[in-house]
């Protein structure tokens, strides 16, 4: 089964176009390292919670939206190798990051069920 790296981060509403541009710039880099799929989603129905929620997790501010995204890899080994190489890649270091990386969270997930219509 494939492997997914997931991300959750707050992005300033005014920076939506800038964020999209950064994703468009990042995709060829991710793809060159073996990524199969890159999905970015802009929060539209992301309610505040009482005990926990996406907005609470990223400490979303009033002028921000929660973005949820993922990268699909063929397997964990490919993802691990890609991240190691990308951290040394000058193209990655020069990339525009229009979000507060201190409030971004990410993790790697093994796919346990995957069906498509």
C-alpha positions in Angstrom: 0.0 0.0 0.0 1.0 3.6 -0.5 2.1 6.0 2.1 0.7 9.5 2.9 2.4 12.5 4.4 -0.4 14.8 5.8 -0.2 18.4 6.8 -2.4 20.9 8.8 -1.5 24.6 8.9 -3.1 28.0 9.2 -2.8 30.4 6.3 -3.7 34.1 6.2 -6.8 34.6 4.1 -5.1 37.3 2.1 -2.3 34.8 1.2 -4.5 32.3 -0.5 -3.2 33.0 -4.0 0.4 33.0 -2.7 -0.2 29.7 -1.0 -1.6 28.2 -4.2 1.4 29.5 -6.1 3.8 27.9 -3.6 1.9 24.5 -4.0 2.2 24.8 -7.8 5.9 25.5 -7.4 6.4 22.6 -5.0 4.6 19.9 -7.0 7.3 19.4 -9.7 9.9 19.1 -6.9 7.7 16.5 -5.0 7.0 14.7 -8.2 10.7 14.5 -9.1 11.3 12.7 -5.8 8.6 10.1 -6.4 5.5 11.7 -5.1 2.3 10.3 -6.8 -0.3 12.9 -5.7 -0.3 16.3 -4.1 -3.6 17.7 -2.7 -4.1 21.1 -1.0 -7.5 21.9 0.5 -8.7 25.3 1.8 -11.0 25.1 4.8 -14.6 26.0 4.1 -16.5 24.2 6.9 -14.0 23.9 9.7 -15.9 24.6 13.0 -14.3 25.6 16.2 -14.5 22.9 18.8 -15.1 22.7 22.5 -12.3 20.3 23.4 -10.4 20.0 20.2 -10.7 20.9 16.5 -8.6 21.8 13.5 -8.7 25.5 14.3 -7.6 24.8 17.9 -4.9 22.5 16.8 -3.2 25.2 14.7 -4.1 28.1 16.9 -6.0 29.7 14.0 -6.3 33.4 14.2 -9.3 35.5 13.0 -7.7 36.3 9.7 -6.6 32.8 8.9 -8.1 29.6 7.3 -7.1 26.0 8.1 -5.4 24.2 5.2 -5.3 20.4 5.1 -3.1 18.8 2.6 -1.4 15.5 1.7 1.2 13.9 -0.4 0.8 10.3 -1.6 3.9 8.2 -2.1 4.4 4.7 -3.5 5.7 3.6 0.0 7.3 4.8 3.2 10.8 4.2 1.9 10.3 6.5 -1.1 8.8 9.2 1.2 11.7 9.0 3.7 14.3 9.1 0.9 12.5 12.1 -0.7 12.3 14.1 2.5 16.0 13.5 3.2 16.9 14.7 -0.3 14.5 17.6 -0.3 15.9 19.0 3.0 19.3 19.4 1.1 17.8 20.6 -2.1 18.5 24.4 -2.7 15.1 24.6 -4.6 13.3 23.6 -1.4 15.3 26.1 0.7 14.4 29.0 -1.6 10.7 28.1 -1.7 8.1 30.7 -0.5 6.3 29.4 2.6 3.3 31.6 3.1 2.3 30.2 6.5 3.5 30.0 10.1 5.6 26.8 10.1 5.6 26.9 13.9 1.9 26.1 13.9 2.1 23.6 11.1 1.7 19.9 12.0 2.5 16.9 9.8 2.9 13.2 10.0 3.3 10.1 7.9 0.5 7.5 7.6 0.4 4.0 6.2 -2.7 3.5 4.0 -4.9 0.8 5.5 -8.0 1.3 3.2 -8.2 2.9 -0.2 -11.2 2.7 -2.6 -12.2 5.0 -5.4 -15.4 5.4 -7.3 
